[in-house]
Amino acid sequence: MKFYQALVDNEVRFSFLDGENLVLMQEMPDGRWQKSDRSVPLAGAKLLPPIAPTKVVALGLNYRNHAIEMKMPIPTEPIIFMKPSTAVIAAGEPIVYPGGGLTRRVDYEAELGIVIAMKCHKVPAAEAANVIMGYTCVNDVTARDLQGRDGQWTRAKSFDTFCPVGPCIETELDPGNLMVRAILNGKVVQESSTSELIFSVPQIVELVSRVMTLLPGDIIATGTPPGVGPMKAGDTITVSVEGIGELTNQIVEDV
């Protein structure tokens, strides 16, 4: 099932997709959610990020073919970094190219995102499915020159708008063999399968939750395929993950 958040009558509404319509959900006094008797067309809906994470945890160099492309050894343990919640934007919102000469290269990185369902810590890989709500598309936008210059990745990954997420959360999906693509101005520039992941989704949940407590709505971005490259103002970038959909944003100049 595909879950969305949308702005309806100036109110944030959680919803699920039924055909071409979003069926709005309502929260009951006991905290449970149930569907309401109201729906709105998906076409033209003002979509928001499908979830509000407290943090976005991400893995670097987690595709075998990307490691080969970069002429780097296959990692024996994951490279983990974080993006702040303030970087998160929705499908259709602009990615802002930082001004003031802060960076000279801003790259796309198409990724599968894991959405966490509940507070959890030290989750065994065999039990990872129990703490996963579903999956979404993530664009791990990166100021590549700052990443190389700083050595650590916080500044390069953390600008406002540098983490598009969406358009939805798909709850019924096997993440083991999904096509992940980046499409820049209509041209496919990244393409690979999650079967190429060095650390699988269950392993990722185990490895990350050993380090930190994960909270409901937190997102883990699972790494990017080969083919990362730069974007400029005026470009349109789409992250496509099989079974989830397309996350499209345009790059704009800072003002």
N, C-alpha and C positions, 0 to 999 in steps of 0.2 A: 504494500500500500504506500502511496506517495503522500507525504504530509508537507504542507506549506504554512507559512505565515504571510498574511496579507493585511494591508490597511483598508478597512471597510468602514465608511462613514466616520473617518478619523479615529477609528478604534482598531487596535491590533487584534486580529482574529486568527486563531489556529484552525486549520482546515485540512480536509483530505480530498483527493481528486476522485471524482466520479464522472467518467466520460469526459466531457469538455467543461465541467463545472467544478468549482470548489464548494464542498459542503462544509458550512461553518460549524465549529465545535463550541460547546459551552461547558464551563466548569461547574460541577455540582457542589453543594455545600460540604460534602464529605471529601472533596478533592478529586473525585473521579471526573473523567471527561466523557461526554456523550454528544452525539451529533444533534444539531438543532434542526428545525424545519426550514432553514433558510440556506440558499446557495447563491453564488455569483459566478458569472463566466470567468474561466481562467484567462481567456483572451482579454487583454486590457486591464487585468487586475494589477494593482500596485503591490508587487511582491516585496517582502522584507527578507532578511536572512532567515532561513527556516528554523533556526535555533539561536539562542544567545549564550555563547560559551563564556565561561570564566577565563578560559585560556585555550589557545590553539597550540598543541604540541606537534612537532613535525620531525620527520626523519630525512636525513640527507644521504645521498648515494645509496638508495635502496633498490635500484633496478640493476640486474646483472649487465644488461646491454648498455646502460648509462655508465657504469664503472669501466666497461671495456672502451666505450667512446672517449672517456676522460683519461684513459691509460693509467688507471688506478687499480690497486689490488682489491679483490672482493673483501669487504669488511667482515671481520669476525664478530663484531658487536656493533650495534647501531649508533649512528651519529644523531644525537637528539638535540633539538633547539626549540625555541618557543617564539610565538608571535602574540602580541597583546590583543585583547578583545577589541580595543579601539581601532585595530586595522581591519576589522570585519565589515564588509559591505554586501549588499544583495545583488542579485542578477539585475542588470539594467542600470546600476549606479556607476558613476564614472570612477576610474582609477586615475588619481591625480599624480602627474609626473612632477616630482619635487622641483621647486624653482630655486633661484639664488645660487645656481651652480653647485648645488649639493651633490649631484650625481650626474654622470654623463652616459650611464647605461642602465636601463630598467628592463628586466627580463620577465617573461612569462614562465610558469612552471605548472603544468597540468597534473593534478593529483586526485586520487581517490581519498575521501575523508571518512573516517570512522566517527560516528556520533555515539557518545556514551550515555547510557540510560540512567545510571544510578551511581551514588557515591561508592567508590571501590578502591581497594588497595591490595597489592600483592595477589593479583588474579592469575591463577594457573592458566596456561594456554588452553587446556582442555575445557575450561569453564568460561572462556572469553565470550562466547555467544550469549551467555546469561546476562552480561553487562552492556551489550551493544544494542542500542535502539535501532540503528540503521546506518545508511551510508549516504554521502552527498559528494558533490563536486567541489574542489578547492583549487584556487589559483594562488600559488605561493609566490606572489610578486616579489622580486628581489632587485635591489640596487647592486648590480654585480661588481662594479668597481669598488664600492664601499666594502663589500664582502671580502674582496681580496686585500684591500688596504688595511682593514681593521684586524683581520685574523680571526676574530670571533664575529658572529653573524647578527648580533642584536640590532644594530642600527640599520643594516642592509635590509632586514626583513620586517621592520616594525613601523614604517611610515603609515600614517592614516591612509586607508583605502587599499593597503597592500595585501588584503586577504579576502577577495571575493569568495563567497560561499553560497551554494544553492544549485538549482532553484528550489530543490525540495529535499526531503529525507525519504529514501526508499527503504522500507522495513523488511521487504521480502526479496532478498538478494544473496546469492552465493558469491563472495568476493574473490574466489580463487582463480577465475579466468575471465576477466572483464577487459574490454578494449578501452584504453585511455588515450584521448587525443587532445592536442591543442590545434586550433584553427585560427590563423592570423590573416585577417582580411580575405577570408574565403579559401585560403590555402592551408592544407594540413602540414604542420611543421613538427609535431610530435605524434608518435603513434606506437603503442606497445600494449602488451597484455599484463595484467596483474600476476599472471603465471611466472613472470620474470622477476617478481619481488624476491629479494634476498631473504628478508624476514617476512613471513606470512602475516596475515591479519591477526590470528590468534597469538603468534609469537610477539607481535608488536604490542598488543594489549598487555601481555605478561611483562615484557621488558620495560615498558613505560610505567606501568603501575607498580613495579618494584621500586621505582625512583620517587614517584609522587602520587598522592591521592588524586584520583580523577573524580570530578563532580558531574552531576546531571547536565547534559548539554555540551560538555567539553568535546572538542574535536581533535582527532589525531590525523594529521596528513601523512600519507604513507610513502611519500617519495615521488620523484618525477622521472619519466622515461627520457631517453636520449632526444636531443634536438632542441634543447633550450636555446633561446635567442632573444634579441632585443626588440623592444616596442618603442614607438614614438607617438607624440600627440597626434590625434586623428585616427590612429589605428583602432581596429575592433578585434578583440581577442575572445575566443570561445573555448571553454574547457568542456569536453564531451566525455562522459563515462557511460558505458553500455549499461542499460537497465535503469539509469537514473535520469538522464536528460542532458541539456545543454545550459551552461552558465556563460552568459555573454555580457561583456563590459567594453566600454570605449575608453581610450586613454585621452585625458585632457591636460592642458597646461595648468600649472599652479597660477593662482591669481592673488 
